Amino acid sequence: MANILLTGASRGIGLAARNALTLDSHLVIGQSTSGGDGLIAADFASPGAADALWEQALATSGGRIDVVINNAGVFEAADIADPDAFSGAWSRSLAINLQAAADLCRLAVLHFQQHGGGRIINVASRAGHRGDSPKHWHYAAAKGGMLAMTKTIARGYAAQNILAFAVTPGFTMTGMAEDYLASRGGDKLLADIPLGRVASAEEVGEAIRWLVSEAPASLTGATIDINGASYVR
């Protein structure tokens, strides 16, 4: 079984993935901003947090990580009419949604090169493909960057058995999604989803579990869409 570092493991998709992977008998080393419940505390808004998390995860796992799942994220609105809020939201969003994931991917690739390979799974978003609301430019940009990073890693390191995959949920029934649906008129948004409902966290967690345990190596570089056909590529 694999030693897995999973960020954003306290709720929503991260918690669902944690539960599914634990049931598969993997060792899941989870992160959340505040820690607790067996999770390592790491605030990705702070420089160096990803590096510190990596060292703690290595110590917990006995020096070997097989899989990194970058799931941590924030979804906060920014008004374009407020330059200070706009700039601050971009800095915070890119730090948490993209830079921390990039830092962990860097450390993982270097580690995997020494241990015969490994897997990276980046949880991006439908927004990385089709954009998001006028108050969430930064979120869409960060998730688009995560997709480009995943493809680059897959192409650059496949020969070393370092595999990279992305998952792009649309609206998912997590705390963040519930608040967003309520704020923008849930019925109108649901009308844009042919399936007629948002995905469950457990559905996304199962896709992550499959990528960890069963996805063939030739799938590296692929993005798995989970959006009820609201965005079809």
C-alpha positions as a Markdown table, in Angstrom:
| # | Residue | x | y | z |
|---|---|---|---|---|
| 1 | Met | 0.0 | 0.0 | 0.0 |
| 2 | Ala | 1.1 | 3.6 | -0.6 |
| 3 | Asn | 2.2 | 6.4 | 1.7 |
| 4 | Ile | 0.1 | 9.4 | 0.6 |
| 5 | Leu | 0.4 | 13.1 | 1.4 |
| 6 | Leu | -3.1 | 14.7 | 1.0 |
| 7 | Thr | -3.6 | 18.4 | 1.5 |
| 8 | Gly | -6.9 | 20.0 | 2.4 |
| 9 | Ala | -7.9 | 16.7 | 4.2 |
| 10 | Ser | -10.3 | 18.1 | 6.9 |
| 11 | Arg | -13.5 | 18.4 | 4.9 |
| 12 | Gly | -15.3 | 18.1 | 1.6 |
| 13 | Ile | -13.4 | 16.4 | -1.2 |
| 14 | Gly | -10.3 | 16.0 | 0.9 |
| 15 | Leu | -12.1 | 14.2 | 3.7 |
| 16 | Ala | -13.9 | 12.0 | 1.2 |
| 17 | Ala | -10.6 | 11.1 | -0.5 |
| 18 | Arg | -9.0 | 10.5 | 2.9 |
| 19 | Asn | -11.8 | 8.1 | 3.9 |
| 20 | Ala | -11.7 | 6.2 | 0.6 |
| 21 | Leu | -7.9 | 5.9 | 0.6 |
| 22 | Thr | -7.9 | 4.8 | 4.2 |
| 23 | Leu | -10.4 | 2.1 | 3.5 |
| 24 | Asp | -8.0 | 0.9 | 0.8 |
| 25 | Ser | -5.4 | 0.4 | 3.6 |
| 26 | His | -3.1 | 3.3 | 2.4 |
| 27 | Leu | -1.3 | 5.4 | 4.9 |
| 28 | Val | -2.8 | 8.9 | 4.5 |
| 29 | Ile | -0.9 | 11.8 | 5.9 |
| 30 | Gly | -3.3 | 14.6 | 5.9 |
| 31 | Gln | -2.9 | 18.4 | 6.1 |
| 32 | Ser | -5.3 | 21.2 | 7.1 |
| 33 | Thr | -4.7 | 24.8 | 8.0 |
| 34 | Ser | -5.2 | 24.4 | 11.7 |
| 35 | Gly | -4.4 | 20.7 | 12.1 |
| 36 | Gly | -6.3 | 18.5 | 14.6 |
| 37 | Asp | -8.0 | 15.1 | 14.0 |
| 38 | Gly | -4.6 | 13.5 | 13.2 |
| 39 | Leu | -3.8 | 16.2 | 10.5 |
| 40 | Ile | -0.6 | 18.2 | 10.2 |
| 41 | Ala | -1.2 | 21.9 | 10.5 |
| 42 | Ala | 0.2 | 24.0 | 7.6 |
| 43 | Asp | -1.0 | 27.4 | 6.5 |
| 44 | Phe | -0.2 | 27.7 | 2.8 |
| 45 | Ala | -0.6 | 31.5 | 2.9 |
| 46 | Ser | 2.7 | 31.6 | 4.8 |
| 47 | Pro | 5.9 | 31.2 | 2.8 |
| 48 | Gly | 7.7 | 28.0 | 3.4 |
| 49 | Ala | 4.7 | 26.1 | 4.8 |
| 50 | Ala | 4.7 | 23.5 | 2.0 |
| 51 | Asp | 8.4 | 22.7 | 2.6 |
| 52 | Ala | 7.8 | 22.3 | 6.4 |
| 53 | Leu | 4.8 | 20.1 | 5.7 |
| 54 | Trp | 6.9 | 17.9 | 3.4 |
| 55 | Glu | 9.5 | 17.3 | 6.1 |
| 56 | Gln | 6.8 | 16.4 | 8.6 |
| 57 | Ala | 5.2 | 14.0 | 6.2 |
| 58 | Leu | 8.5 | 12.3 | 5.4 |
| 59 | Ala | 9.1 | 11.9 | 9.2 |
| 60 | Thr | 5.6 | 10.4 | 9.6 |
| 61 | Ser | 6.0 | 8.0 | 6.7 |
| 62 | Gly | 9.4 | 6.7 | 7.6 |
| 63 | Gly | 11.1 | 8.6 | 4.8 |
| 64 | Arg | 9.1 | 7.6 | 1.8 |
| 65 | Ile | 6.1 | 9.3 | 0.1 |
| 66 | Asp | 4.5 | 7.4 | -2.9 |
| 67 | Val | 1.7 | 9.8 | -3.8 |
| 68 | Val | 1.0 | 13.5 | -3.4 |
| 69 | Ile | -2.5 | 14.8 | -3.7 |
| 70 | Asn | -2.8 | 18.6 | -3.9 |
| 71 | Asn | -6.4 | 19.4 | -2.8 |
| 72 | Ala | -6.1 | 22.4 | -0.5 |
| 73 | Gly | -7.7 | 25.5 | -1.8 |
| 74 | Val | -9.6 | 28.7 | -1.1 |
| 75 | Phe | -12.5 | 30.3 | -3.0 |
| 76 | Glu | -12.8 | 34.0 | -2.0 |
| 77 | Ala | -14.5 | 36.8 | -3.9 |
| 78 | Ala | -12.6 | 39.9 | -5.1 |
| 79 | Asp | -14.3 | 43.1 | -6.3 |
| 80 | Ile | -12.5 | 44.5 | -9.3 |
| 81 | Ala | -13.5 | 48.0 | -8.2 |
| 82 | Asp | -11.4 | 47.7 | -5.0 |
| 83 | Pro | -7.7 | 47.6 | -6.0 |
| 84 | Asp | -6.4 | 46.6 | -2.6 |
| 85 | Ala | -8.9 | 43.8 | -2.1 |
| 86 | Phe | -8.3 | 42.7 | -5.7 |
| 87 | Ser | -4.5 | 42.6 | -5.3 |
| 88 | Gly | -4.8 | 40.9 | -1.9 |
| 89 | Ala | -7.1 | 38.2 | -3.2 |
| 90 | Trp | -4.8 | 37.4 | -6.1 |
| 91 | Ser | -1.8 | 37.1 | -3.8 |
| 92 | Arg | -3.6 | 34.8 | -1.4 |
| 93 | Ser | -5.3 | 32.7 | -4.0 |
| 94 | Leu | -2.2 | 32.1 | -6.0 |
| 95 | Ala | -0.2 | 31.3 | -2.8 |
| 96 | Ile | -2.7 | 28.7 | -1.5 |
| 97 | Asn | -4.3 | 27.4 | -4.8 |
| 98 | Leu | -1.1 | 27.2 | -6.9 |
| 99 | Gln | 2.2 | 28.1 | -5.3 |
| 100 | Ala | 1.8 | 25.6 | -2.4 |
| 101 | Ala | 0.9 | 22.8 | -4.9 |
| 102 | Ala | 3.9 | 23.7 | -7.1 |
| 103 | Asp | 6.2 | 23.6 | -4.1 |
| 104 | Leu | 4.9 | 20.1 | -3.1 |
| 105 | Cys | 5.1 | 18.9 | -6.7 |
| 106 | Arg | 8.7 | 20.1 | -6.9 |
| 107 | Leu | 9.6 | 18.2 | -3.7 |
| 108 | Ala | 7.7 | 15.2 | -4.8 |
| 109 | Val | 9.4 | 15.0 | -8.2 |
| 110 | Leu | 12.8 | 15.2 | -6.6 |
| 111 | His | 11.9 | 12.5 | -4.1 |
| 112 | Phe | 10.3 | 10.3 | -6.7 |
| 113 | Gln | 13.5 | 10.5 | -8.8 |
| 114 | Gln | 15.3 | 8.9 | -6.0 |
| 115 | His | 12.8 | 6.2 | -5.3 |
| 116 | Gly | 11.7 | 4.8 | -8.7 |
| 117 | Gly | 8.7 | 7.0 | -9.3 |
| 118 | Gly | 5.4 | 8.1 | -7.8 |
| 119 | Arg | 2.1 | 9.7 | -8.5 |
| 120 | Ile | 0.9 | 13.3 | -8.3 |
| 121 | Ile | -2.8 | 14.1 | -8.3 |
| 122 | Asn | -3.8 | 17.8 | -8.5 |
| 123 | Val | -7.4 | 18.7 | -7.7 |
| 124 | Ala | -8.1 | 21.7 | -10.0 |
| 125 | Ser | -11.5 | 22.9 | -11.1 |
| 126 | Arg | -13.8 | 23.2 | -14.0 |
| 127 | Ala | -13.0 | 26.9 | -13.7 |
| 128 | Gly | -9.5 | 26.2 | -15.0 |
| 129 | His | -11.1 | 25.3 | -18.3 |
| 130 | Arg | -14.1 | 27.6 | -18.7 |
| 131 | Gly | -13.4 | 30.5 | -16.2 |
| 132 | Asp | -15.4 | 31.5 | -13.2 |
| 133 | Ser | -17.5 | 34.5 | -12.0 |
| 134 | Pro | -16.4 | 38.1 | -12.4 |
| 135 | Lys | -15.3 | 38.1 | -8.7 |
| 136 | His | -13.1 | 35.0 | -9.1 |
| 137 | Trp | -10.6 | 35.7 | -11.8 |
| 138 | His | -7.8 | 34.7 | -9.5 |
| 139 | Tyr | -9.4 | 31.3 | -8.7 |
| 140 | Ala | -9.8 | 30.4 | -12.4 |
| 141 | Ala | -6.3 | 31.6 | -13.2 |
| 142 | Ala | -4.8 | 29.5 | -10.3 |
| 143 | Lys | -6.7 | 26.4 | -11.3 |
| 144 | Gly | -5.7 | 26.9 | -15.0 |
| 145 | Gly | -2.1 | 27.1 | -13.8 |
| 146 | Met | -2.5 | 23.9 | -11.9 |
| 147 | Leu | -3.7 | 22.1 | -15.0 |
| 148 | Ala | -0.7 | 23.4 | -17.1 |
| 149 | Met | 1.7 | 22.4 | -14.3 |
| 150 | Thr | 0.2 | 18.9 | -14.2 |
| 151 | Lys | 0.6 | 18.4 | -18.0 |
| 152 | Thr | 4.2 | 19.7 | -17.8 |
| 153 | Ile | 5.2 | 17.3 | -15.1 |
| 154 | Ala | 3.5 | 14.4 | -16.9 |
| 155 | Arg | 5.4 | 15.2 | -20.1 |
| 156 | Gly | 8.7 | 15.9 | -18.4 |
| 157 | Tyr | 9.0 | 13.0 | -16.1 |
| 158 | Ala | 7.0 | 10.0 | -17.4 |
| 159 | Ala | 10.1 | 8.2 | -18.5 |
| 160 | Gln | 11.1 | 8.2 | -14.8 |
| 161 | Asn | 7.8 | 6.6 | -13.8 |
| 162 | Ile | 6.6 | 9.9 | -12.3 |
| 163 | Leu | 3.0 | 10.2 | -13.2 |
| 164 | Ala | 0.7 | 13.2 | -12.9 |
| 165 | Phe | -3.0 | 13.5 | -13.2 |
| 166 | Ala | -5.6 | 16.3 | -12.6 |
| 167 | Val | -9.2 | 16.2 | -11.4 |
| 168 | Thr | -11.5 | 19.0 | -12.3 |
| 169 | Pro | -14.7 | 19.1 | -10.4 |
| 170 | Gly | -17.5 | 21.5 | -11.2 |
| 171 | Phe | -19.7 | 22.4 | -8.3 |
| 172 | Thr | -19.3 | 19.9 | -5.5 |
| 173 | Met | -21.3 | 19.7 | -2.4 |
| 174 | Thr | -18.8 | 21.0 | 0.0 |
| 175 | Gly | -18.9 | 23.9 | 2.4 |
| 176 | Met | -17.4 | 26.3 | -0.2 |
| 177 | Ala | -19.8 | 25.1 | -3.0 |
| 178 | Glu | -22.9 | 25.3 | -0.7 |
| 179 | Asp | -22.2 | 28.9 | 0.2 |
| 180 | Tyr | -21.5 | 29.8 | -3.5 |
| 181 | Leu | -24.7 | 28.2 | -4.7 |
| 182 | Ala | -26.8 | 30.0 | -2.1 |
| 183 | Ser | -25.2 | 33.3 | -2.9 |
| 184 | Arg | -25.8 | 33.1 | -6.7 |
| 185 | Gly | -29.2 | 31.4 | -6.9 |
| 186 | Gly | -28.9 | 27.7 | -6.7 |
| 187 | Asp | -31.7 | 26.8 | -9.1 |
| 188 | Lys | -30.2 | 28.9 | -11.9 |
| 189 | Leu | -26.8 | 27.3 | -11.5 |
| 190 | Leu | -28.3 | 23.8 | -11.3 |
| 191 | Ala | -30.1 | 24.5 | -14.6 |
| 192 | Asp | -26.6 | 24.6 | -16.2 |
| 193 | Ile | -25.8 | 21.1 | -15.2 |
| 194 | Pro | -27.4 | 18.5 | -17.5 |
| 195 | Leu | -27.2 | 15.8 | -14.7 |
| 196 | Gly | -29.5 | 18.0 | -12.6 |
| 197 | Arg | -27.3 | 18.0 | -9.5 |
| 198 | Val | -23.9 | 18.9 | -8.3 |
| 199 | Ala | -21.3 | 16.2 | -7.7 |
| 200 | Ser | -20.9 | 14.7 | -4.2 |
| 201 | Ala | -17.6 | 14.9 | -2.5 |
| 202 | Glu | -17.6 | 11.1 | -2.4 |
| 203 | Glu | -17.8 | 11.0 | -6.2 |
| 204 | Val | -14.7 | 13.1 | -6.5 |
| 205 | Gly | -13.0 | 11.2 | -3.7 |
| 206 | Glu | -13.6 | 8.0 | -5.6 |
| 207 | Ala | -12.0 | 9.4 | -8.7 |
| 208 | Ile | -8.9 | 10.3 | -6.6 |
| 209 | Arg | -8.8 | 6.9 | -5.1 |
| 210 | Trp | -8.9 | 5.3 | -8.6 |
| 211 | Leu | -6.1 | 7.5 | -9.8 |
| 212 | Val | -4.0 | 6.5 | -6.8 |
| 213 | Ser | -4.7 | 2.8 | -7.0 |
| 214 | Glu | -5.9 | 1.7 | -10.4 |
| 215 | Ala | -5.4 | 4.2 | -13.1 |
| 216 | Pro | -3.0 | 2.8 | -15.8 |
| 217 | Ala | 0.4 | 4.6 | -16.3 |
| 218 | Ser | -0.5 | 5.6 | -19.8 |
| 219 | Leu | -3.2 | 7.9 | -18.4 |
| 220 | Thr | -0.5 | 10.2 | -17.1 |
| 221 | Gly | -1.1 | 13.8 | -18.2 |
| 222 | Ala | -4.9 | 13.3 | -18.3 |
| 223 | Thr | -7.6 | 15.5 | -16.6 |
| 224 | Ile | -10.7 | 13.8 | -15.2 |
| 225 | Asp | -13.7 | 16.1 | -15.5 |
| 226 | Ile | -16.4 | 15.6 | -12.8 |
| 227 | Asn | -19.1 | 18.2 | -13.6 |
| 228 | Gly | -22.3 | 16.5 | -14.6 |
| 229 | Ala | -21.7 | 17.5 | -18.3 |
| 230 | Ser | -21.9 | 21.2 | -17.5 |
| 231 | Tyr | -18.6 | 21.6 | -19.3 |
| 232 | Val | -17.7 | 19.0 | -22.0 |
| 233 | Arg | -14.3 | 19.1 | -23.7 |
